[in-house]
Each structure stands twice: as structure tokens, then as C-alpha cells.
Amino acid sequence: IEAARLCGLHMLASARAITGSLDDVGFLKLFGMVNATPDFRDHALVLEGCSKLLVEVLGERGQHARSAVGMANLPLNFAVEVDGIFEIE
């Protein structure tokens, strides 16, 4: 959950670096990949770390659709990888 939250912080930092501010940024969709064993079933719960952060920071503009899947491994043995689609109003 904390790794997903960190992914969210990085996405917010990237959006702010591009736009200069988060005032006109809204998130549309997240796709999260969780490094997990075959019996792990709580991928969506892990991604809540990122989703909750976006709503905490952006309010309603942070609301988004989301998909979460498990992966046998991720690059550099990362715990979570999150892909985000955001809009600039």
C-alpha cells in the first residue's frame, strides 16, 4: 500500500513539473501492477494507497477509474508499478 502511495506521489510530482501547478490536473485512470505470489488476492487493496492519495490531494479531480492486476515479477523487483492517465484542464 505504501509503495502504491509513493507511485502516486511520483505521478503528482510529474504532473506538477509538466504544468507548473496541480490546479488544472485531474486523474482519469490508473492501471496498477502488483508484484505478488499466485495466491495473493488483494491487488485492488494495494492500489488503494495510490487512489486515496490522489483524492486526498486533488479532491474530486483525483477521482478515477482503476484496474489492478498481479504480476509474477516487476522490473528491479519493484513491489508496485502504476500507470496513470491524467488530464490538464
C-alpha angles and dihedrals in degrees: 000000000000091000090053090049089053089052088055091051090052092050091050090049090050092049091049092048090054098044102027090233141034092230094102099032123109129173119230106176142001127199112193130191118197122200099231147152118253093257096053111109106172101085092130091052090055091052090054086081090068097036095051092048093054091051092045091054102034103026113205091356087064094060110111147156115261143196125190128189137171123242130197088227141348131211113287088006091281114178094222139010120194128192115197134193114202136173131221111216 
